Amino acid sequence: MKFSTCDICDANEDKLGNGQLHVLPPVFLAFGKQTSFFGQARTLKVFEDNVLVRAALETPGNGQVLVVDGGGSLRCALVGGNLGKLAEKNGWAGIVVNGCARDVSELNACDVGIRALALHPQRSIRKGLGEQGIRVTIAGVAVGPGNWIYADGDGVLVAVEKLH
């Protein structure tokens, strides 16, 4: 389904005003073949550890968007080419990472949408620490499990309910 984040914002100024719709700050780089994607959020909170990211992407995505609060760390990557392939294989609409990605050529070959703060060649540690299914903060905006994520070339939106 086609949508425009600009059109969603224009049609929902009341929701922007009352906090039911938020625009993430324009700090994300885009990767993957899907330049536009949307779906309900599934949330993770991790820090420089991507074990839970892999575990989530190994499950059926059912058109959801994995939202990863990586604490904004720029010291290692939480998502790379192998995880991009997992997301594509398991039916995820996209991934939004408050942290870094790597393997840019591999990510761009995946039929999924990915947003990350930056690229970093170093992989994360693997201890399996973190939380899932909780309210997280991505670039200063709260995202709860089940919120709707809309991403395109103009930005990323977080909505309390489906808006199209």
MIZA-294081 format. One record per residue (C-alpha): residue number from 1; residue in one letter; x, y, z. Coordinates in steps of 0.1 Angstrom, whole numbers. Each point is the difference from the previous one (the first is absolute). Last residue first. Layout:
// MIZA-294081
+-----+------+-------+-------+-------+
: pos : code :    c1 :    c2 :    c3 :
+-----+------+-------+-------+-------+
: NUM :    a :     X :     Y :     Z :
...
+-----+------+-------+-------+-------+
This chain:
// MIZA-294081
+-----+------+-------+-------+-------+
: pos : code :    c1 :    c2 :    c3 :
+-----+------+-------+-------+-------+
: 164 :    h :   -43 :    48 :    65 :
: 163 :    l :     7 :    11 :    36 :
: 162 :    k :     4 :   -31 :    21 :
: 161 :    e :     0 :    10 :    37 :
: 160 :    v :    25 :    15 :    25 :
: 159 :    a :    21 :    13 :   -28 :
: 158 :    v :    38 :     2 :    -4 :
: 157 :    l :    12 :    17 :   -32 :
: 156 :    v :    33 :    -3 :   -19 :
: 155 :    g :    12 :    24 :   -26 :
: 154 :    d :    -2 :    15 :   -35 :
: 153 :    g :    14 :   -30 :   -19 :
: 152 :    d :   -25 :   -23 :    16 :
: 151 :    a :    -8 :   -15 :    34 :
: 150 :    y :   -33 :    -6 :    18 :
: 149 :    i :     1 :   -18 :    34 :
: 148 :    w :   -32 :    -9 :    18 :
: 147 :    n :    -1 :    -5 :    37 :
: 146 :    g :    -5 :   -37 :    10 :
: 145 :    p :    29 :    -1 :    25 :
: 144 :    g :     6 :    36 :    12 :
: 143 :    v :    22 :    26 :   -15 :
: 142 :    a :    10 :    31 :    20 :
: 141 :    v :    18 :    27 :   -20 :
: 140 :    g :    34 :    15 :    10 :
: 139 :    a :    20 :   -16 :   -28 :
: 138 :    i :   -17 :   -33 :     6 :
: 137 :    t :   -13 :    -5 :    36 :
: 136 :    v :   -13 :   -34 :     9 :
: 135 :    r :   -33 :   -14 :    15 :
: 134 :    i :     4 :   -37 :     6 :
: 133 :    g :    -4 :   -31 :   -20 :
: 132 :    q :    36 :   -11 :     3 :
: 131 :    e :    27 :     6 :    25 :
: 130 :    g :    38 :    -2 :    -2 :
: 129 :    l :    30 :   -23 :     5 :
: 128 :    g :     7 :   -30 :   -22 :
: 127 :    k :    38 :     2 :     5 :
: 126 :    r :    12 :     4 :   -36 :
: 125 :    i :    21 :    31 :    -5 :
: 124 :    s :    -8 :    21 :   -30 :
: 123 :    r :    17 :    -1 :   -34 :
: 122 :    q :    25 :    26 :   -11 :
: 121 :    p :    -3 :    16 :   -35 :
: 120 :    h :   -21 :    29 :    12 :
: 119 :    l :   -27 :    18 :   -21 :
: 118 :    a :   -23 :    27 :    14 :
: 117 :    l :   -33 :     8 :    17 :
: 116 :    a :   -19 :   -29 :   -15 :
: 115 :    r :   -31 :    -5 :   -21 :
: 114 :    i :    -7 :   -32 :   -19 :
: 113 :    g :   -26 :   -10 :   -25 :
: 112 :    v :    -3 :   -35 :   -13 :
: 111 :    d :     8 :   -18 :   -33 :
: 110 :    c :    36 :    -5 :     9 :
: 109 :    a :    27 :    11 :   -26 :
: 108 :    n :     6 :    33 :    18 :
: 107 :    l :     8 :   -18 :    32 :
: 106 :    e :    26 :   -21 :   -18 :
: 105 :    s :    17 :    31 :   -15 :
: 104 :    v :    -2 :    18 :    34 :
: 103 :    d :    16 :   -28 :    20 :
: 102 :    r :    -4 :    20 :    32 :
: 101 :    a :   -27 :    16 :    21 :
: 100 :    c :     2 :    24 :    29 :
:  99 :    g :   -22 :    12 :    29 :
:  98 :    n :   -36 :    10 :     6 :
:  97 :    v :   -10 :   -26 :   -25 :
:  96 :    v :   -32 :    -1 :   -20 :
:  95 :    i :    -6 :   -33 :   -17 :
:  94 :    g :   -25 :    -8 :   -28 :
:  93 :    a :   -29 :   -18 :   -14 :
:  92 :    w :    10 :   -33 :    16 :
:  91 :    g :   -10 :   -31 :   -20 :
:  90 :    n :    23 :   -27 :    13 :
:  89 :    k :    23 :    -2 :   -30 :
:  88 :    e :     4 :    38 :    -3 :
:  87 :    a :     8 :     5 :    37 :
:  86 :    l :    24 :   -30 :    -1 :
:  85 :    k :    18 :    15 :   -30 :
:  84 :    g :     3 :    34 :    18 :
:  83 :    l :    14 :   -19 :    30 :
:  82 :    n :    27 :   -16 :   -21 :
:  81 :    g :     8 :    33 :   -16 :
:  80 :    g :     5 :    19 :    32 :
:  79 :    v :   -20 :    14 :    29 :
:  78 :    l :    13 :    10 :    35 :
:  77 :    a :    32 :    17 :   -12 :
:  76 :    c :    27 :    13 :    24 :
:  75 :    r :    11 :    31 :    18 :
:  74 :    l :   -26 :    25 :   -12 :
:  73 :    s :   -24 :    -7 :    29 :
:  72 :    g :   -34 :    17 :    -3 :
:  71 :    g :   -12 :   -20 :    30 :
:  70 :    g :    -6 :   -30 :   -22 :
:  69 :    d :   -37 :     4 :     0 :
:  68 :    v :   -10 :   -25 :   -27 :
:  67 :    v :   -34 :     4 :   -17 :
:  66 :    l :    -8 :   -32 :   -20 :
:  65 :    v :   -27 :     9 :   -25 :
:  64 :    q :   -28 :   -25 :    -5 :
:  63 :    g :   -12 :   -15 :   -33 :
:  62 :    n :    -6 :   -35 :    15 :
:  61 :    g :    35 :     0 :    14 :
:  60 :    p :     3 :   -37 :     5 :
:  59 :    t :    28 :    -8 :    25 :
:  58 :    e :    37 :     0 :    -8 :
:  57 :    l :    -1 :    38 :    -1 :
:  56 :    a :    -8 :     1 :    38 :
:  55 :    a :    28 :   -24 :     9 :
:  54 :    r :    25 :    20 :   -21 :
:  53 :    v :    -9 :    33 :    17 :
:  52 :    l :     1 :   -18 :    34 :
:  51 :    v :    36 :   -10 :    -6 :
:  50 :    n :     9 :    35 :   -13 :
:  49 :    d :    20 :    13 :    29 :
:  48 :    e :    14 :    36 :     0 :
:  47 :    f :   -28 :    11 :    23 :
:  46 :    v :   -34 :   -16 :    -4 :
:  45 :    k :   -37 :    10 :     3 :
:  44 :    l :   -23 :   -18 :   -24 :
:  43 :    t :   -34 :     9 :   -14 :
:  42 :    r :   -25 :   -15 :   -25 :
:  41 :    a :   -16 :    28 :   -18 :
:  40 :    q :   -30 :    -4 :   -22 :
:  39 :    g :     6 :     5 :   -37 :
:  38 :    f :    13 :    24 :   -27 :
:  37 :    f :    25 :     1 :   -27 :
:  36 :    s :    14 :    24 :   -27 :
:  35 :    t :    34 :    -2 :   -15 :
:  34 :    q :    -2 :   -37 :    -2 :
:  33 :    k :    32 :   -13 :   -16 :
:  32 :    g :    20 :     3 :    31 :
:  31 :    f :    17 :    29 :    18 :
:  30 :    a :   -10 :    35 :    11 :
:  29 :    l :    21 :    23 :    23 :
:  28 :    f :   -18 :    14 :    31 :
:  27 :    v :     5 :    33 :    18 :
:  26 :    p :   -31 :    19 :   -12 :
:  25 :    p :   -17 :     1 :    34 :
:  24 :    l :   -28 :   -25 :     4 :
:  23 :    v :   -34 :    15 :    -8 :
:  22 :    h :   -27 :    -7 :    26 :
:  21 :    l :   -37 :    -8 :    -3 :
:  20 :    q :   -24 :    -5 :    29 :
:  19 :    g :    16 :    28 :    19 :
:  18 :    n :   -29 :    25 :     0 :
:  17 :    g :    15 :    24 :   -25 :
:  16 :    l :    13 :   -25 :   -25 :
:  15 :    k :   -34 :   -18 :     3 :
:  14 :    d :   -18 :    32 :    -9 :
:  13 :    e :    23 :     6 :   -29 :
:  12 :    n :   -10 :   -34 :   -14 :
:  11 :    a :    -7 :     5 :   -37 :
:  10 :    d :    31 :    21 :    -6 :
:   9 :    c :    22 :   -24 :    20 :
:   8 :    i :   -13 :   -30 :   -19 :
:   7 :    d :     4 :    18 :   -33 :
:   6 :    c :    37 :     8 :     9 :
:   5 :    t :     5 :   -36 :    11 :
:   4 :    s :   -12 :   -11 :   -34 :
:   3 :    f :   -18 :   -32 :    -6 :
:   2 :    k :    -2 :   -28 :   -25 :
:   1 :    m :   -13 :   -34 :     9 :
+-----+------+-------+-------+-------+
